[in-house]
Amino acid sequence: MVDELSLLGLPGEVRAKIYHYYFQVDGGYAYDAECDKLQTVDNRPIELSLLYTCRTIAREARHLPFSLNAIEFRTLYRPELNNLAGCFNLVATTYQTLESELVLLLASAGALTPEMRDQLAMQFPDFGSQLARSLPIYEHKHEYYTQNPTYYGDRIRDRYTSRLPDPDPSVSSLRQLRSTLCHQTQDALAESASVLYLSSGFYRGFSRIKRPYSGDYPSWSHSFWKAEKTLSSALQLLATQKPADFERQIGKNFPQWDGSYRPDEFLNLRFDHWAIPSPSKVKHAMDLLAIGDVWHLPGMWYDARSCCAGDDRYEMCPIIQPHPHHPVASGVQCREKIRFSAVANAIRFLETRLSSEQRRDIRSLVLIEDFPSVNSPSAHAQGLATFYRENPHLRVERRVDLMGCMFPAVASPTYVANYLRNPDTYPGGSETYDRGIRSRITQWLLDALAVTDVGIPAEAFTLVLQAGCYKDLFTDLFQQHIHNEIAWHRAFKALHPHINIDGPVNWRYLIIQDVLMDTQEASALETLANGTSPILRSDFNSGVAHEIDTIINDTSHFEPHEWIHAWNSAKGNLEQAIHRVDYNTRLSDNFEIRIT
């Protein structure tokens, strides 16, 4: 007989209250990357002793730890994963850009038949208009480069191999990589990341490599998730229904595969965006894509060098003339901290450390994207769909630190070492937030809204843009800059209702189509500001709409070039004075620093 004074002698509703009090922890649980396990948010071990007192209590209460406590994950950084994270980012970006260009090349050659286009349009309703927008621009560039091969080859060669130390060990891998890439892929990687010059002496960082926010790729969609999903499906369809064309094009790009790999092996080089892959898989992809021996570069320490004082700071820009290095300036060395996203971190843990029964007990995940991470993190939430299907009670809140994640203090490691060694010699009175801010923010918004495409309920997922202590900055940014862009978008549509900003190329208005906010972006930003979707929230005032009558009245008689000039003059930039202590702290978030 059960002792009346024992826990099991109490009524069930009383026991339930005791269990609740015992297992619920203030703040819930958090993943600890150092020990690779869950702890309380204040870094104490989770207390579960009561579960082991007897079978009855274990049966009654085993679901409570996860059902009562939210589980928090943050971006994942470990020094031993640095090479993996950096090279994974390089491989994924190279593959995604090649994937885009292969679809355009094959479509231009007539391989993408009307029937195939209709088939894709059934799954992706915007496919037809996106192809009509991207293909003419691509064909125009491709024709020019085909007719001017010497100019194009000399331009790339001169930019990335002139003034090289002789002999330079990276030259052979550079030439091999160049031989595998189509012109758009060369341009994207060269202009955005200078990865076509992969020498440790000129390493500029793999953490910042990302698909471009401008150029041909976004014509598919400003939601990276939708764009890449469309392109991946199109390439799969081409490989299946037009195998001869597909194999011929792969053979042109990768002649070194002949006799070793089938052309459809290219499709196997695609990774899930949220993956934390094995080193062997990433190295295999690097080998097949002819990227070269660069695995070690992210893990190296980089010195301050006076000759690199002009290297890039925020966004990567082309190195017009690589240069021989001056001797190392002693004092400071830096190494990138390259991270996987909080979503990728959570997925890895849930899949490998918890049973399906434990996962079904979870009610709340809090995913904190506090720092930049690899492989288009805005599109990672779609990887949670499996857990929603398994557990309909799951709710996820994804918090994105605007300053830490979208606008981090980043640069090449050598630049950072130079800056830290002698900060007073560096200009840097302000950080400028220009038109690129809109694309960074809208990509996150659009990818979040797209989670419903994979079956995630809108009421069960929330993206929160967090300004933190920078609330005034981002409130001003939205009100002055982003709402101004929305107003010009709306004004142009009112003035020219016959022009489809998002549709096929209109050569007369092409420059406006290229730079003006598109309808997807405007809609997502207005959804955030108006609070009309449960998916989007912010912790700051995201502003109110600008009136458009003045713009309409002032520009109604303008030619396209005059309209663009007026738009460009009106948009301006938002600058914030650098607080040096704050900036140094933000640098240390993204770089390991040691004094030599």
C-alpha positions as CSV (number, residue, x, y, z in Angstrom):
1,M,0.0,0.0,0.0
2,V,1.2,3.5,-0.9
3,D,2.1,5.6,2.2
4,E,-0.5,8.4,2.4
5,L,2.3,10.9,3.1
6,S,4.2,10.0,0.0
7,L,4.0,11.9,-3.3
8,L,2.1,9.1,-4.9
9,G,-0.5,9.3,-2.1
10,L,-1.5,12.8,-3.1
11,P,-4.4,13.4,-5.5
12,G,-3.4,13.5,-9.2
13,E,-4.0,17.3,-9.6
14,V,-1.8,18.0,-6.6
15,R,1.0,15.9,-8.0
16,A,0.7,17.7,-11.3
17,K,1.2,21.0,-9.6
18,I,4.2,19.7,-7.7
19,Y,5.7,18.3,-11.0
20,H,5.1,21.7,-12.6
21,Y,6.9,23.5,-9.8
22,Y,9.8,21.1,-9.8
23,F,10.5,20.9,-13.6
24,Q,9.7,24.5,-14.7
25,V,12.9,26.6,-14.8
26,D,12.9,30.4,-15.1
27,G,14.1,31.2,-18.6
28,G,13.9,27.6,-19.7
29,Y,16.8,25.6,-21.2
30,A,19.7,26.7,-23.4
31,Y,22.1,24.7,-25.6
32,D,25.7,25.0,-24.4
33,A,28.1,24.6,-27.3
34,E,31.2,23.9,-25.1
35,C,29.7,20.8,-23.5
36,D,27.3,20.0,-26.3
37,K,24.3,19.6,-24.1
38,L,21.3,21.5,-22.7
39,Q,21.6,23.4,-19.5
40,T,19.5,26.0,-17.7
41,V,19.8,29.5,-19.2
42,D,22.0,30.5,-16.3
43,N,24.4,27.6,-17.0
44,R,23.3,25.2,-14.3
45,P,22.8,21.5,-14.8
46,I,19.2,20.5,-15.5
47,E,17.6,18.9,-12.4
48,L,15.8,15.7,-13.3
49,S,16.4,13.5,-10.2
50,L,12.6,13.2,-9.5
51,L,12.1,11.2,-12.7
52,Y,14.4,8.5,-11.4
53,T,12.6,7.9,-8.1
54,C,10.1,5.4,-9.4
55,R,8.4,4.2,-12.6
56,T,5.1,5.8,-11.8
57,I,6.6,9.3,-11.4
58,A,8.7,8.8,-14.5
59,R,5.6,7.8,-16.5
60,E,3.6,10.7,-15.3
61,A,6.2,13.4,-15.6
62,R,8.7,12.4,-18.3
63,H,7.1,14.8,-20.8
64,L,7.2,17.8,-18.6
65,P,10.9,19.0,-18.8
66,F,10.5,19.8,-22.5
67,S,6.8,20.7,-22.5
68,L,7.2,23.3,-19.7
69,N,10.5,24.9,-20.8
70,A,11.5,26.7,-23.9
71,I,14.8,25.5,-25.5
72,E,17.1,28.2,-26.7
73,F,19.8,27.9,-29.4
74,R,22.2,30.5,-30.7
75,T,24.6,30.7,-33.6
76,L,27.3,28.0,-33.3
77,Y,31.0,28.8,-33.3
78,R,33.7,26.4,-32.4
79,P,37.4,26.9,-33.5
80,E,37.6,23.3,-34.7
81,L,34.7,23.9,-37.0
82,N,36.1,27.0,-38.6
83,N,37.5,25.4,-41.7
84,L,34.4,23.4,-42.2
85,A,32.0,26.4,-41.9
86,G,34.1,28.6,-44.1
87,C,34.7,26.1,-46.9
88,F,31.0,25.0,-46.7
89,N,30.0,28.6,-47.3
90,L,32.4,28.8,-50.3
91,V,31.1,25.5,-51.8
92,A,27.5,26.3,-51.3
93,T,27.8,29.8,-52.8
94,T,29.7,28.5,-55.8
95,Y,27.2,25.7,-56.4
96,Q,24.1,28.0,-56.1
97,T,25.5,30.6,-58.5
98,L,26.5,27.8,-61.0
99,E,23.0,26.3,-60.6
100,S,21.5,29.6,-61.6
101,E,23.7,30.0,-64.6
102,L,23.3,26.4,-65.9
103,V,19.5,26.9,-65.9
104,L,19.9,30.1,-67.9
105,L,22.4,28.6,-70.3
106,L,20.2,25.6,-71.0
107,A,17.1,27.7,-71.4
108,S,19.0,30.0,-73.8
109,A,20.0,27.0,-75.8
110,G,16.3,25.9,-76.1
111,A,16.5,22.9,-73.8
112,L,13.8,24.3,-71.5
113,T,10.8,23.5,-73.7
114,P,7.4,25.3,-73.3
115,E,6.0,22.1,-71.8
116,M,8.7,22.0,-69.2
117,R,8.1,25.7,-68.4
118,D,4.4,25.0,-67.9
119,Q,5.3,22.1,-65.6
120,L,7.6,24.3,-63.5
121,A,5.0,27.1,-63.5
122,M,2.4,24.7,-61.9
123,Q,4.8,24.4,-58.9
124,F,6.2,27.9,-59.0
125,P,3.6,30.3,-60.3
126,D,6.1,33.1,-60.8
127,F,8.5,31.0,-62.8
128,G,7.4,32.4,-66.2
129,S,7.8,36.0,-65.3
130,Q,11.1,35.4,-63.5
131,L,12.6,33.6,-66.4
132,A,11.3,36.3,-68.8
133,R,13.1,38.9,-66.6
134,S,16.4,37.0,-66.1
135,L,16.9,35.3,-69.5
136,P,17.2,38.4,-71.8
137,I,19.7,40.1,-69.5
138,Y,21.7,36.9,-69.3
139,E,21.6,36.3,-73.0
140,H,22.8,39.9,-73.7
141,K,25.8,39.4,-71.4
142,H,26.6,35.9,-72.7
143,E,26.5,37.1,-76.3
144,Y,28.9,39.9,-75.4
145,Y,31.4,37.7,-73.6
146,T,31.2,35.0,-76.3
147,Q,32.0,37.6,-79.0
148,N,34.8,39.1,-76.9
149,P,36.6,36.2,-75.3
150,T,39.9,37.9,-75.2
151,Y,38.6,40.9,-73.4
152,Y,36.8,38.8,-70.8
153,G,39.7,36.4,-70.3
154,D,42.2,39.3,-70.0
155,R,40.0,41.2,-67.6
156,I,39.8,38.3,-65.2
157,R,43.4,37.3,-65.6
158,D,44.7,40.8,-65.2
159,R,42.7,41.5,-62.1
160,Y,43.6,38.3,-60.3
161,T,47.0,37.3,-61.4
162,S,48.9,40.5,-62.1
163,R,51.8,41.3,-59.7
164,L,51.6,37.9,-58.1
165,P,54.6,36.7,-56.2
166,D,56.4,34.2,-58.4
167,P,55.9,31.4,-58.1
168,D,52.6,31.6,-56.3
169,P,51.1,28.2,-55.3
170,S,47.5,29.4,-55.8
171,V,47.9,30.2,-59.5
172,S,47.3,26.6,-60.7
173,S,44.2,26.2,-58.7
174,L,43.0,29.6,-59.8
175,R,43.4,28.7,-63.4
176,Q,41.6,25.4,-62.9
177,L,38.7,27.1,-61.1
178,R,38.4,29.7,-63.8
179,S,38.1,27.0,-66.4
180,T,35.1,25.4,-64.7
181,L,33.0,28.6,-64.3
182,C,30.5,30.3,-66.6
183,H,30.9,34.0,-67.0
184,Q,28.1,34.9,-64.5
185,T,29.6,32.7,-61.9
186,Q,33.0,34.2,-62.4
187,D,31.6,37.7,-62.1
188,A,29.6,36.9,-59.0
189,L,32.4,35.3,-57.1
190,A,35.1,37.7,-58.4
191,E,33.2,40.9,-57.9
192,S,31.5,39.9,-54.6
193,A,34.2,37.9,-52.9
194,S,37.4,37.8,-54.9
195,V,37.5,34.1,-54.3
196,L,39.0,33.6,-57.7
197,Y,42.2,34.6,-56.0
198,L,42.6,32.0,-53.3
199,S,46.1,32.6,-51.9
200,S,46.6,32.7,-48.2
201,G,48.4,36.0,-48.7
202,F,45.3,37.6,-50.1
203,Y,42.7,35.7,-48.0
204,R,39.8,38.1,-47.5
205,G,37.5,35.8,-45.5
206,F,35.0,33.0,-46.3
207,S,32.5,34.1,-43.7
208,R,31.2,37.0,-45.9
209,I,30.8,35.1,-49.1
210,K,27.2,35.1,-50.1
211,R,25.1,35.1,-53.3
212,P,24.8,38.7,-54.6
213,Y,21.9,40.9,-53.6
214,S,22.1,42.4,-57.1
215,G,22.6,41.1,-60.6
216,D,20.8,38.3,-62.3
217,Y,20.1,36.0,-59.4
218,P,17.5,38.1,-57.5
219,S,15.4,38.3,-60.7
220,W,14.2,34.9,-59.7
221,S,12.9,36.1,-56.4
222,H,14.1,38.2,-53.5
223,S,13.2,35.3,-51.3
224,F,16.4,33.2,-51.5
225,W,14.4,30.1,-50.5
226,K,12.0,30.5,-53.4
227,A,14.7,31.4,-55.9
228,E,17.0,28.5,-55.1
229,K,14.1,26.0,-54.9
230,T,12.9,27.1,-58.3
231,L,16.4,26.8,-59.8
232,S,17.1,23.5,-58.2
233,S,13.8,22.0,-59.5
234,A,14.4,23.4,-63.0
235,L,17.9,21.9,-63.2
236,Q,16.5,18.5,-61.9
237,L,13.8,18.6,-64.6
238,L,16.4,19.5,-67.3
239,A,18.6,16.6,-66.2
240,T,15.7,14.2,-66.3
241,Q,13.9,15.3,-69.5
242,K,16.8,16.7,-71.5
243,P,19.7,14.5,-70.4
244,A,21.8,15.0,-73.5
245,D,21.7,18.8,-73.2
246,F,22.4,18.6,-69.5
247,E,25.3,16.2,-69.9
248,R,26.8,18.3,-72.7
249,Q,26.7,21.5,-70.7
250,I,28.2,19.8,-67.6
251,G,30.9,18.3,-69.8
252,K,31.9,21.8,-71.0
253,N,32.1,23.1,-67.5
254,F,33.8,20.2,-65.9
255,P,35.9,18.4,-68.5
256,Q,38.1,16.9,-65.7
257,W,35.1,14.7,-64.7
258,D,35.3,12.7,-67.9
259,G,35.7,9.1,-67.0
260,S,35.5,9.7,-63.3
261,Y,32.1,11.2,-62.5
262,R,28.7,11.1,-64.2
263,P,27.3,14.5,-65.2
264,D,24.4,14.1,-62.8
265,E,26.9,14.0,-59.9
266,F,26.6,17.8,-60.1
267,L,23.1,17.6,-58.6
268,N,24.5,15.6,-55.7
269,L,26.8,18.6,-54.7
270,R,23.8,20.5,-53.5
271,F,23.5,20.8,-49.7
272,D,20.5,21.7,-47.6
273,H,20.9,25.4,-46.6
274,W,20.7,24.5,-42.9
275,A,23.2,21.6,-43.1
276,I,26.2,21.1,-40.9
277,P,27.9,18.7,-43.3
278,S,30.8,16.4,-42.7
279,P,34.3,17.6,-43.7
280,S,34.5,14.7,-46.2
281,K,31.4,15.8,-48.1
282,V,32.6,19.4,-48.3
283,K,36.1,18.4,-49.4
284,H,34.5,16.1,-52.1
285,A,32.5,19.0,-53.4
286,M,35.6,21.3,-53.4
287,D,37.4,18.7,-55.4
288,L,34.7,18.3,-58.0
289,L,34.1,22.1,-58.3
290,A,37.9,22.5,-58.7
291,I,38.0,25.0,-55.9
292,G,41.6,24.1,-54.9
293,D,43.4,23.4,-51.7
294,V,41.9,26.1,-49.5
295,W,40.6,24.1,-46.6
296,H,43.2,25.5,-44.2
297,L,42.7,29.2,-44.9
298,P,39.8,30.0,-42.5
299,G,41.7,28.5,-39.6
300,M,44.9,30.5,-40.1
301,W,46.0,33.5,-38.2
302,Y,46.5,36.7,-40.3
303,D,49.0,39.4,-39.5
304,A,48.8,43.2,-39.8
305,R,50.5,44.4,-43.0
306,S,50.9,48.0,-43.8
307,C,50.4,47.4,-47.5
308,C,46.9,46.1,-46.9
309,A,45.6,49.3,-45.2
310,G,43.3,49.8,-48.2
311,D,41.7,46.4,-48.2
312,D,37.9,46.1,-47.9
313,R,36.1,46.8,-44.7
314,Y,32.3,46.1,-44.7
315,E,31.2,44.6,-48.0
316,M,33.6,42.7,-50.1
317,C,34.7,44.7,-53.2
318,P,36.9,43.7,-56.1
319,I,40.7,43.7,-55.6
320,I,41.6,45.6,-58.7
321,Q,45.3,44.9,-58.4
322,P,46.6,42.2,-56.1
323,H,50.0,43.2,-54.7
324,P,53.1,41.6,-53.2
325,H,53.0,41.9,-49.5
326,H,55.3,44.0,-47.3
327,P,56.9,42.3,-44.3
328,V,54.6,41.4,-41.5
329,A,54.0,44.2,-39.0
330,S,54.3,42.6,-35.5
331,G,51.7,43.2,-32.8
332,V,48.3,41.7,-33.7
333,Q,47.0,38.6,-35.5
334,C,43.3,37.9,-36.3
335,R,41.3,34.9,-37.3
336,E,37.6,34.8,-38.4
337,K,34.9,33.3,-36.3
338,I,32.8,31.5,-38.8
339,R,29.4,30.3,-37.5
340,F,26.6,28.0,-38.3
341,S,23.1,29.5,-37.8
342,A,21.0,28.9,-34.7
343,V,18.5,27.0,-36.8
344,A,21.3,24.7,-38.1
345,N,22.5,24.2,-34.6
346,A,19.1,23.3,-33.3
347,I,18.3,20.9,-36.2
348,R,21.6,19.1,-35.7
349,F,20.9,18.7,-31.9
350,L,17.3,17.7,-32.3
351,E,18.1,15.1,-35.0
352,T,21.2,13.6,-33.3
353,R,20.7,14.0,-29.6
354,L,16.9,13.5,-28.9
355,S,14.5,10.7,-29.7
356,S,11.4,11.3,-31.6
357,E,9.4,10.9,-28.4
358,Q,11.4,13.6,-26.7
359,R,11.0,15.9,-29.7
360,R,7.3,15.5,-29.6
361,D,7.3,16.8,-26.0
362,I,8.8,20.1,-27.0
363,R,6.5,23.1,-27.1
364,S,8.8,26.1,-27.7
365,L,12.1,26.7,-29.4
366,V,13.8,30.1,-29.3
367,L,16.4,30.5,-32.0
368,I,18.7,33.5,-31.6
369,E,20.6,34.6,-34.7
370,D,23.0,36.9,-32.8
371,F,25.9,36.8,-35.3
372,P,26.4,36.3,-39.1
373,S,26.3,32.6,-40.2
374,V,27.0,30.7,-43.4
375,N,24.9,29.7,-46.4
376,S,22.0,32.2,-46.6
377,P,20.7,31.8,-43.0
378,S,17.5,33.6,-43.9
379,A,16.4,30.4,-45.7
380,H,17.2,28.0,-42.9
381,A,13.8,28.0,-41.0
382,Q,12.4,25.7,-43.8
383,G,14.5,23.0,-42.4
384,L,12.3,22.9,-39.3
385,A,9.3,21.6,-41.3
386,T,10.1,18.0,-40.4
387,F,9.7,18.7,-36.7
388,Y,6.4,20.5,-37.2
389,R,5.0,17.4,-39.0
390,E,6.3,15.3,-36.1
391,N,5.0,17.6,-33.4
392,P,1.9,19.8,-34.2
393,H,2.3,21.6,-30.8
394,L,5.7,23.0,-31.7
395,R,6.1,26.8,-31.7
396,V,9.3,28.6,-32.8
397,E,10.4,32.1,-32.3
398,R,13.4,33.1,-34.4
399,R,15.1,36.3,-33.2
400,V,17.5,38.1,-35.5
401,D,19.8,40.7,-34.1
402,L,19.9,43.4,-36.7
403,M,23.2,44.8,-35.8
404,G,25.0,41.6,-34.9
405,C,23.6,39.4,-37.7
406,M,22.7,41.7,-40.6
407,F,25.1,44.6,-40.1
408,P,28.0,43.1,-38.3
409,A,31.5,44.6,-37.9
410,V,33.4,42.5,-40.4
411,A,36.3,42.9,-42.8
412,S,39.2,40.9,-44.1
413,P,41.3,39.5,-41.2
414,T,44.4,41.5,-42.3
415,Y,42.3,44.7,-42.3
416,V,41.1,44.0,-38.7
417,A,44.7,43.3,-37.6
418,N,45.8,46.6,-39.1
419,Y,43.0,48.5,-37.5
420,L,43.6,47.0,-34.1
421,R,47.3,47.6,-34.3
422,N,46.9,51.3,-35.0
423,P,43.3,52.4,-35.0
424,D,44.1,56.1,-35.0
425,T,45.5,55.9,-38.5
426,Y,42.3,54.5,-39.9
427,P,39.5,56.7,-41.3
428,G,36.2,55.5,-40.0
429,G,34.2,58.3,-38.6
430,S,30.9,56.7,-39.6
431,E,29.2,53.5,-40.7
432,T,27.0,54.1,-43.7
433,Y,23.7,52.3,-44.3
434,D,22.8,52.6,-47.9
435,R,20.4,50.9,-50.4
436,G,21.9,47.5,-49.6
437,I,20.2,47.5,-46.3
438,R,16.8,47.0,-47.9
439,S,17.8,43.8,-49.7
440,R,19.3,42.4,-46.6
441,I,16.2,43.0,-44.5
442,T,13.6,42.0,-47.2
443,Q,15.4,38.7,-47.9
444,W,14.9,37.7,-44.2
445,L,11.3,38.9,-44.3
446,L,10.4,37.1,-47.5
447,D,12.2,33.9,-46.5
448,A,10.3,33.9,-43.2
449,L,6.9,34.4,-45.0
450,A,7.8,31.5,-47.3
451,V,7.9,29.0,-44.4
452,T,4.2,28.2,-45.1
453,D,5.3,26.8,-48.5
454,V,6.8,23.8,-46.6
455,G,3.8,23.3,-44.3
456,I,4.9,25.3,-41.3
457,P,1.7,27.0,-39.9
458,A,1.8,30.8,-39.9
459,E,0.7,31.0,-36.3
460,A,3.4,28.6,-35.2
461,F,6.5,30.5,-36.4
462,T,7.6,34.1,-35.7
463,L,10.6,36.1,-37.0
464,V,11.5,38.9,-34.7
465,L,13.8,41.7,-35.9
466,Q,15.6,42.9,-32.8
467,A,17.4,46.3,-32.7
468,G,18.3,45.9,-29.1
469,C,20.3,49.0,-27.9
470,Y,20.2,50.4,-31.5
471,K,16.4,51.0,-31.5
472,D,16.8,54.7,-32.4
473,L,19.1,53.9,-35.3
474,F,16.8,51.3,-36.9
475,T,13.7,53.3,-36.2
476,D,15.3,56.2,-38.2
477,L,16.5,53.8,-40.9
478,F,13.0,52.4,-41.5
479,Q,11.2,55.7,-41.3
480,Q,13.7,57.8,-43.4
481,H,15.1,55.3,-45.8
482,I,13.0,52.2,-46.2
483,H,9.6,53.9,-46.2
484,N,11.0,56.4,-48.6
485,E,11.9,53.6,-51.0
486,I,8.4,52.1,-50.6
487,A,6.9,55.5,-51.5
488,W,9.0,55.8,-54.7
489,H,8.0,52.2,-55.6
490,R,4.3,53.1,-55.1
491,A,4.7,56.4,-57.0
492,F,6.2,54.7,-60.0
493,K,3.5,52.1,-60.2
494,A,0.9,54.9,-60.0
495,L,2.6,56.9,-62.8
496,H,3.2,53.9,-65.0
497,P,0.6,51.2,-64.4
498,H,1.4,49.6,-67.7
499,I,5.0,48.9,-66.7
500,N,5.4,45.7,-64.7
501,I,8.3,46.3,-62.3
502,D,8.5,42.7,-61.5
503,G,7.8,41.3,-65.0
504,P,9.7,40.8,-68.2
505,V,12.5,43.1,-69.2
506,N,11.4,46.5,-70.4
507,W,14.6,47.9,-72.0
508,R,13.4,51.5,-71.8
509,Y,12.8,51.1,-68.0
510,L,15.5,48.5,-67.3
511,I,17.5,50.6,-65.0
512,I,14.4,51.4,-62.9
513,Q,13.5,47.7,-62.8
514,D,17.0,46.9,-61.6
515,V,17.2,49.4,-58.7
516,L,13.6,50.1,-57.6
517,M,12.1,48.0,-54.8
518,D,9.9,45.3,-56.2
519,T,6.4,44.4,-55.2
520,Q,7.4,41.4,-53.1
521,E,9.8,43.6,-51.0
522,A,7.3,46.4,-50.6
523,S,4.6,44.0,-49.5
524,A,6.8,42.3,-46.9
525,L,7.9,45.6,-45.4
526,E,4.4,46.9,-45.2
527,T,3.3,43.6,-43.6
528,L,5.9,44.1,-40.9
529,A,5.1,47.8,-40.4
530,N,1.3,47.1,-40.3
531,G,1.5,43.9,-38.2
532,T,-0.8,42.0,-40.6
533,S,1.0,38.7,-40.4
534,P,1.7,36.7,-37.2
535,I,5.0,35.7,-38.8
536,L,6.7,39.1,-38.7
537,R,7.5,41.3,-35.7
538,S,10.1,43.8,-34.5
539,D,11.1,45.2,-31.1
540,F,11.4,48.8,-32.5
541,N,9.1,51.2,-34.3
542,S,9.2,50.1,-38.0
543,G,7.6,53.4,-39.1
544,V,4.6,54.7,-41.1
545,A,4.1,55.1,-44.8
546,H,5.2,58.3,-46.6
547,E,2.8,60.1,-48.9
548,I,3.4,59.8,-52.6
549,D,1.5,62.7,-54.1
550,T,4.5,65.0,-54.1
551,I,6.7,62.4,-55.9
552,I,4.0,61.9,-58.5
553,N,3.5,65.6,-59.1
554,D,7.3,66.3,-59.3
555,T,8.2,63.4,-61.5
556,S,5.2,62.8,-63.8
557,H,6.9,64.4,-66.8
558,F,10.3,62.8,-66.3
559,E,12.1,60.5,-68.7
560,P,13.4,57.3,-67.2
561,H,17.0,58.7,-66.7
562,E,15.6,61.8,-65.0
563,W,13.3,59.7,-62.8
564,I,16.2,57.6,-61.6
565,H,18.3,60.7,-60.9
566,A,15.5,62.1,-58.8
567,W,15.1,58.8,-57.0
568,N,18.8,58.6,-56.3
569,S,19.0,62.1,-55.0
570,A,16.0,61.6,-52.7
571,K,17.1,58.3,-51.1
572,G,20.3,59.5,-49.5
573,N,22.3,57.4,-46.9
574,L,21.9,57.1,-43.2
575,E,25.1,57.4,-41.3
576,Q,26.0,56.5,-37.7
577,A,29.1,57.8,-36.0
578,I,31.3,55.0,-34.9
579,H,31.7,54.6,-31.2
580,R,35.1,53.1,-31.0
581,V,34.7,51.0,-27.9
582,D,31.4,49.6,-29.3
583,Y,33.0,49.0,-32.7
584,N,36.0,47.2,-31.2
585,T,33.6,45.0,-29.2
586,R,31.6,44.1,-32.3
587,L,34.9,43.2,-34.1
588,S,35.8,40.9,-31.3
589,D,32.4,39.2,-31.7
590,N,33.5,38.1,-35.2
591,F,37.3,37.7,-34.9
592,E,39.7,35.9,-32.6
593,I,42.4,38.4,-31.7
594,R,45.8,37.7,-30.2
595,I,48.8,39.9,-29.4
596,T,52.2,38.7,-30.8
